[in-house]
Amino acid sequence: MYRVTLTESHFPAQTNETLTETTVGEALIQAARRAPDATMLCEALADGHIGRRWTNAQLLHDSERLARALATRFAPGERIAVWAPNIPQWVIVEFAAALAGLTLVTVNPGYQAKELDFVLRQSRSSGLFLTRDFRGNPMAEIAAKVCAELPAIRHIVDLEDADALYAADGPARALPKVSPGDPVQIQYTSGTTGFPKGAVLTHRGIVNNSRLCLARLGVREGDSFLGMMPMFHTSGCAVSVLGALQTGCTLYLAKQFDGETMNALIERERIDMLLGVPTMLIAMLEALARNPRDMSSIRGSFSGGAMVPPELARRIFDTYGVICGIVYGQTEASPLLSQTFPDDPYEDQTTTIGQASAHTELSIRDPATNQVVPIGVQGEICARGYCVMLGYNDDPDATAKAIDPDGWLHTGDLGTMDARGYLRITGRVKEMIIRGGENLFPAEIENQMLEHPAIADIAVVGVPDEKWGEIAVCFFRAAPGPAPSRAELVAHCRQGLAAQKTPTHWIQVSAFPLTGSGKIQKFVLREKYLAGEFPNRL
C-alpha cells in the first residue's frame, strides 16, 4: 500500500511505477523479442478443452500478416468493428488493427439489429469483422440486413474464414507509424440519459493500465491466466489480453463462460490467476460445491465490474485460500482507477475498493460545487491522469459533461475516501444498473418497452440482488385494454435488445409517484419495492 496521510479527499498520483510510451502493437513486438517461444494464447473451447495455441512469435506473425492485409483495405485512422465472442481471431484483429493504425470498435455479440446499427453508424465504422452466430444469435443474418443500409461499411468479414480474413484488396502498403497517444479503441458505454456513447481510448491508456493492474495483483512471468471476461469489455481485450502479454503470462481465452467448465479447466490446466465479475465467481463456487475439484493451483484472483460483497470475498478465501483483489474503474478510464493490494488487511480487502492505481489522481468532490470534500465525506469519485479517455466519439457536449476544464473525469459514482486514500463506494449519481458486471441503462430499456402498444408509461429501476449484484425491475402502467403477460413483455424486450437487458421482474402499477414537474420518482419505487410493497410481480 502507499503510505500517505491525507487531510482532504484528494489522492495525488503516485509515480513509483514506470509509465511507458508504448503502443498495443509495440507491446506485442517487445514480447516476441523478449520471449519468442513462450506460449501466450490458448484457445479454451466451449466444452473446456484446449484448441489452438500461439507463442508470442506466432501471435506476432499472424497479427502482422493480418495488419498488412488490413492496410490494403483501410486507411490509417479508419474504424473497424469486431462483433464476436472470445475467440483467438478477436485477439489477432486487436493487435493487427493497432499495427495498421486503425481504431477498433468493440461490439457485444448479444446485440440485436437496432443496437448494432447504432454502434456502426455512430462510430463511423468502415468494416465489420464477425462470427456467423453465437448462442443462438444469428449475427451474420443481422449484419447483412443492417449493413445493407450502411454504405460506409465496405467490408464484412467472417473471422472464422481464414481466406477471407487475411485477403488483400489491392497492392501492399507499408504499415504506418503509430503513436502512444493515438486512438486505439472505441468502447460503448452510457451516461445518465441512457444513450450509448463511444469512449475513445488511447494506446498509452490501455497498455499501461493493464500492465499496472496485473503488477499490483502480483502476477508473475510464467503464470497461467484464465480469460473469462468478454473481449468486447476493456476487462477482456485490455486488462486480460494486454496484461497477460506484458507480464509474460499464458492467457487461456474462454469462448463462453460456464462455472463447471471453468472449474474443470482450472483443475486440468493448473490455472494460477482468475479475473471475473462477482456473478462469475459465485457460479464457479456453486458449481464447485456440487462437484468438488482440485483448485489448489489458484494463486490469486480479482474481481470488479460490480460491487463485490464482503461475504463473496470471504467465500473465495475459504474455498481457494487466496484473497480476492478488488478493482474499480470504468470504461472511460481504460478501465481501472483503484485496486487493493495483495497484502492489504482483510478488512480493506472486503470493505474498500483500494487505493488509486499508479499515475492516477483521485478525488472526492461535491457534485454541486466540484470542490474536494473533507476526509470521510461522501461525494463524487473523480479521476485524472494518463488513463482518461480522449473523449466521447463525435459528442463534445457529453465529453464536456464528463471531463471538467481541469481534466477531472467525473465517474458518476458516489464514495468516500479515508486518510490513507482507501475508497469506498456508497452509491451512484447515475441511474446505471450493473447486473453481473454488465451495464444496463434504464432509458434504453424504457424506450424499447414504450414501443409495446399495451404500455402507457414505464420506469426501470435497479434493485440489489444477492446473485447478480443488481437486477432491473420494470414498473409499467398499462394502456387501456388487456394487460400484457410476462411472456409478451419479455418477447418484446428481446426483439430489440440483448437478452441480459431484459428486466427480471415486471410490476404493473395504476399510477407513478411524480415530482412537481411530472417526472417519475424512481427512488420512491425502489424504496417501496425493497419494503415489500409490490408482492404481485410478473
N, C-alpha and C positions, 0 to 999 in steps of 0.2 A: 504494500500500500504506500501511497505518497504521504509523507509526514508533514501535514500542514495544520495550522490553527487559524481558521478564518474568523473574521469579525463581521462579515456580511455574506450573503448567499451568492458569492462570486468566486468561482474556482479558476485560477489562472491556468493557462496552457502549460503543461509540463513537457520539457524538451529533452528528457533523459534518453529517449529512444531516437533512432535515426529516421528522418523523413526523406525518402528517396525521390528523385526526379526520374521516374521510370514509367513507361507505357505498358499496357497489357501485353503487347507483342514482345517488347524487350524483356519482360519478366519471363516469358517462355523461352526466349533465346538464351537468357542467362542460366535458366535451369538446365537446358540442354547442354550448355558448355560445362556447367558445374558437375552434373551427374547424368551423362547421356544414357546410360544403361539402367538407371533407376526406374522402376515401374511407377508411373504417375497416375494412370487412369485404368480402372477396371469396370467393366460393364456388368452390373448386377441385374439380371433379368427379372421379369415379373414373378417367376417362381423361386427367386432367391439364388439360383445357380449363377456361376460366373461365365460370361461370354468372352468377348474380346478384351485384350489388354494392350496398353500403349506405354512404352517407355517415354521419357522426356524427348529423346531424339526422334522417335517415331511420331509423337504428337506434333513436334515442330515440323517434321517433314510433311505430314498431311495438312497442317494448318497453312504452311507456306504454299503448298500446291493449290489449296483452295483459294488463298489470298490472291494468287496470280490469276486464277480463273475469275474471281470476283472483279479484279481490276479491269478485265475486258468487258464487263457488263455494267459496271457502275463507276462513277467519278468520285474521287475523294470528297468526303463531306456529305455524300448522299446517305439516306437512311434505308436500312433493310430490316424487315420484321422476321422474327423467328417464333413460330407457333407450333410447339411440340412438347411432349413430356420429357422426362430426364433420360435422354439417350446420348451416346458419345458424340454423335454428329452435332448436337447442340453445342458441346464444348469446342469442337473443331471450328464451327461457324463463329463462335465467340472470339477465338484467337485470330481466325482468318480475317474477320471484319476489322479487328483492331489493326492488324498488319496492313490492310488495304486502305486504312484511313476512313473507314465507314463508321456510321453510328448505328448501333444495334438497338432495335426496338423490341422489347420483350413482351410476349403475349401469352396470357393464361390459356392453356389448352382446353379449359372448360368453357371458354367463351362461345356465345351464340352469335348469330349473324349481326345483330344490331351493335353488339359490343365490339366485334371485330371491325366492322365498318367504321365505327367512330375512331378507334385507335389508328387504323391505317390512314384515314383521312387527316386526323389531327396531327399525326407525326410526319405527314408528307412522305410516307414510305414509297420507295421505288421498286421494291421486291419483297416477296413473301416466301419464306422457307418453312415447310410444314411437313407433318406426317399425315397420312390419309385419314386416320381416325385414332381415337384414344378413349377407352372406357365408354364406348357406345356413342361418342360424339362424332358425327360424320364430317370431319374437318375439311376434307377435300371437296365435298359437295357444297358445304357452306362457303368455302373460299371461292369456288367457281362462280357462285351467284353474286357474292359481294364484289369480287374483283371485276366482274363484267360491267359494273357501274363505276369503276375506278380506273380511268385510262392512265393514271400516274404509275400504276403497278405494271412494270414492263416484264417482269419475270416471276412466275410461280414455280417453285422448285420442290420436288419431293425429296426430303432429306435422306430417305432410305433407298433412293435410286442413285447409286454411285455415279453412273454415267451422266445423269442429269446434273448432279451436284457439282461435279468437277469439270463440266463442259465449259469451253471458252466460247466467247461471242465476239470474235474479232481478233486483231493482232495483239501479241503480248505487249504489256506495258510494265514499266518499272514501278515497283511499289513506292509510295510516297513517303516523305519524311513526316512522321507523326510526333507531336509534342505532348508532354505530360498534361498540359492544361487544356488539350483539345477535348471536345465531347466524345464520349465512348459509348454511352447507353442512354436511352430514354425509357424510364420505367414509370408506368402509370399508377398514380395514387389519387387522392382526392382531398378536398377541403370541406369546409362546413356546408357548402352548397350541395355537395354530393356529385358535382360534375367532374369527371375524370380530368386530371392534369398530369402532363408528362414531365417528370423531374429529369432534367438534363444533367447527367453525371460525367465527371472527368476521369481520364486515366489515372491521374495523380490521386484522386479521391478513393477509387475502389481498390487500387493496388496497395496503397499504404494502409487503408482501413482494414483490409482483410489480413494483411501480414501482422499488424499490431494486435489485432484481436487474438489470433492464434498464439502469438508470442506470450500474451498475458495469460492465456489458458494453460500454457506450459507444454504445448505441442512440440515434439522433437523430431528431428530428421529420422526417417525410417518408420515413423508411426503409420498406422493404418487409420483412415478417417472415413466414417460412414456418411455419405452424402444423401440424406433423406429429403432435404428441403427442396422445394420445386425450383427449377432453374430460372423460371420467369421472375423469381424474387431475388433481391440482392443477397439474401442469405444463401441462395443456391449458387448463382453464377458468379458472385463476388466473394463472399466470405468462404464458402466451401471450396470452390474451384481455385480461386487465386490464392487463398490462404494455404491450401494444401500444396499448391505448386511452389510457393515461395519458402515454405518451411521444410520441403523435401519429404512430404507425406505421399502415401498411396491413397488415392481417393476411390472409394467404392461407390459408384454412382447408381443409386437405386431407381429403377424406372418408375415404380409406383410404390406407395407406402402400404404396408400391412404389418401389424405388430408381430404376429407369429413369424412371418417371413424374415423380418429384420432380426429377430432373436436367433433364428436358425443361421442367418448369415454371420452374425457376431460369433456364434459358437464355432462354426466351421472355419471361418477365415481369421479368427482371433483378432477381432477389431479392437483398437486401442481407444479411439475417441468418437464421441457422439455429439451431434448437434440436432436438436429437434424442438419444435414448439411444444408446450405442455400437453396438448391433446395427443401428440405422437407418443410422448414418453408415458403417458397414462395408458395408452393402448398397449404398449410394449410390456408394461408392468402387469397389466391384466392378463395378457397372453402368457407371460412367464408364470403367473400364479396357476393358470390352467395346465401348462406344460413346462415344467421346470427344465432349464438348460444351464450349461456351464457359461456363466458370464464373467468369469474371473479375469479375462483379458482386458476388460474395460479399465482404463487408467484415468479417464476424465470425461466429463460431459458438461454441456452448457445449453442453456435454453433462453428463449426470449420470444418476441413477437406477440406475446400476450402476458398478462400478469402471471407470475409463477407462484402458485400458492405455497406457503411455508410447509404444509403437510405433504405436498408433492416432493419438495426438496428433501424432506425427512425420509420419504419412502425410497427415493433414489439412493440416499446414503445407506439406508438399512439393507437395500437389495444389492447394490453394486459395490458398496464400501467406498464410494467416492463422493466428494462434494459436488453438487450441481452448480456450476458457474452461471451467473445471471448476467445477461446482456440487455441493453436498452438502446433503442435508436429508432430511426425512421428512414424511409427510402431517400428522402431529401438530404440525408446526412451520410450517404454512401456505404452502409447504413448506420454504423454503431457510434453512439455518443458516450456511453458509460458501460462499465463492466466491473464485476467483482474480481478479486484476486484469489488464487487457489488457497493461499494461507490466511485469508480473512477469517476473523472469528465466526463461529457458526451462526450467531445471531445476525451478523451483517450479511452472511450468505443467504439467509432465509427471509430477511425483512427489508433489504435495501436492493437497489439496482447498481450499487457500487460507486466508484469514483470515475471521473472523466477519463476518457481514452487519451493517450498521449497526443500532444499537439492540438488538443481540443479544449476550448474555453467554454465553461458552462456558467450560467447564472440563473437565478430565480427572480422573476420580475413581476411587478404588479401589473396585471392586464390592463388596468385603467390608465396608469401613469407611465408605464415602461421603466420604472425605477427599480433598482435592485432592492429586494426586501431584506429585512434582518434575518439572522440565522433562525431556522425553525419555523419561519412564517410561510404559509402557502402562497404560491404564485405560479406563473407560467414558466416552464423549463425552456430556456433559450440557449442556443449554441452558436459558436463562431470558430472558424478555422478552415483548414485545407479541405475538409470533408464536405463542406456545404455545397450543395448543387449550384450550377451556374444560374439556374432559374427554371421556371416552368416554360415548356416549349410554346412559343408564339402566344404567350399570355403575360404581358408585362404588368397588368393590373394585379393578377394573382401573385406574381413574383414580389411585387412591392408590398403586398399584404403579409407575405411570409417572411421576407428578409427586410429588416428595417434599414434606414440610411447608415447606421453604424455597422452593418454587416451581421447583425444577430438574426439567426434563424429562429422563428417563433414556432415551437413544436405543436402548440395547441394542447399539450398535456400539463396538468397541474401537479405540483410536487413541492417537497421541502428539501432543504439541504442543512446538514448539521455542521458543526465547526470543523469536522475532519474532511468535509467535502463529500460525504456519502449522501446519496439521493434516495428519496422515497417518492413513489407515485401515489397521488391522492385522488386523482380524477382526470377528467378531460374537459378542455374548453370546447372541443369539437364534439359532435354527436356520433362520431365514428364508432362502430361496433367491431370489436376484434373477436372473431369466433375461431378458436383453434389456430390463431396466427394469421387468419385471413381477414383482411379489412373489408367490412361491409358498410355501405353508405346508405342511410335511410332514404334520402331523396331519390336515389336511383331505383330502389325497390318500390317506393311510393309512386314514382312516375309510371313504372311498368303496371302496377296494380290498378292505377286510376283509369287505365285503358279498358278495364273489365266493365261491361255495361251494368253489372249489378252492384258496383262500388260507387257510393256517392262521395265519401270522404275517407281519409286514411291517415294513419300515423304509425310509423315503425319505430320501435324503442328497443334499446339494448338492456338486457337484464342479466344478473350474474347466473352462472351455471357451473356446477362442480366439474363436469367433464370438459366442456368447451371453453371455459373462462367466461364467455358471454354468449348469449343467443339472441336472435332477433324475434320480437313479438310484434305481430301486426294487429293493430286495433282498426276496425273499419266500421263505417256507418253505411248500411245497405241502401241502395236506391229502391224506389217503390217496386213492388213485385216480389217474387220468390227470392229468398235469401240464398246466396251461393253456398255450395257444400265445400268442405275442405278439399276434396279431390279436384273440384273445379278451380279453386284458388291456387292450389299447388301447380296444376297443369298450366294455368295462365302465366304464373310467375316464371315457370321453366321454359315457356315459349320464347321469352326474350332475355333471360338471364341465366348465368351459370347455376348449377344445382345448389352450390353452397350458399347462395344468396337467398334461398327460399326460407322464409320465416319458420320457426319451429312451432309456434302457436299462433292461432288466429282467433281473435276475440271480437265479437260483434257488440257494438255499443249503440245506444239510441241518441247520444249526444256526446260532444267532447268538451272538456274543460278548456275555456278560452281566456286569453288575455284581453285587456281592454281594447286592443286594436284588432282582435279577432283571430289571433294566432293560437294554434293548439298548444296547450301547456303539457309538453311531453313528460316533464319531470313529475307532474301530478299523476299521469297514467302509470309511470314507473313505480311511484310510491304506493299507489293503490294495488298494483299487481303484487308487489312484494308483501303487502299487508294481507294478501289473500282475498281481495275483494272481487276477483274475476274467476270464480271457480268453473264457469262454463266456457271451456275452450274447445275449438275445433281441432 
